[in-house]
Amino acid sequence: MAIRVTLDRVLLERRMSLTELSDRVGVTLANLSILKTGKAKAVRFSTLEALCRELGCQPGDILIFDEEGDGAAEGEDEAAA
């Protein structure tokens, strides 16, 4: 899949932990971790809306279309994928 999740980068820019984001949006830490690592197959619009609201960003700041990519999370080693 050519969609990459850049939640790590956005969290780093906001100086926010995944645990803090989980508490703020009401999504389990496990589910956010799956999204962050690029292993999610889908994301609900309500979840995306909550993430954008709490992070003060747009969906395009979290999700990137990479036609040549394999969908791995940003910074993930391709050999490990």
Residue pairs with C-beta under 8 A, 6 or more apart in sequence:
1 70
1 71
2 65
2 66
2 67
2 68
2 69
2 70
2 71
3 63
3 64
3 65
3 66
3 71
4 38
4 63
4 64
4 65
4 66
4 69
4 71
4 72
4 73
4 74
5 35
5 36
5 37
5 38
5 40
5 62
5 63
5 64
5 73
5 74
6 61
6 62
6 63
6 64
6 73
6 74
7 32
7 35
7 36
7 51
7 62
7 73
8 36
8 73
8 74
8 75
9 74
10 55
10 57
10 61
10 62
11 17
11 18
11 21
11 36
11 55
14 55
14 56
16 55
18 29
18 32
18 33
18 36
19 29
21 32
21 51
21 54
21 55
22 28
22 29
22 32
24 54
25 32
25 47
25 50
25 51
25 53
25 54
26 50
27 47
27 50
31 40
34 40
35 43
35 47
36 73
37 73
37 76
38 71
38 72
38 73
38 76
43 63
48 59
48 62
48 63
51 57
51 62
52 58
52 59
52 61
52 62
55 61
55 62
70 78
70 81
72 78
72 81
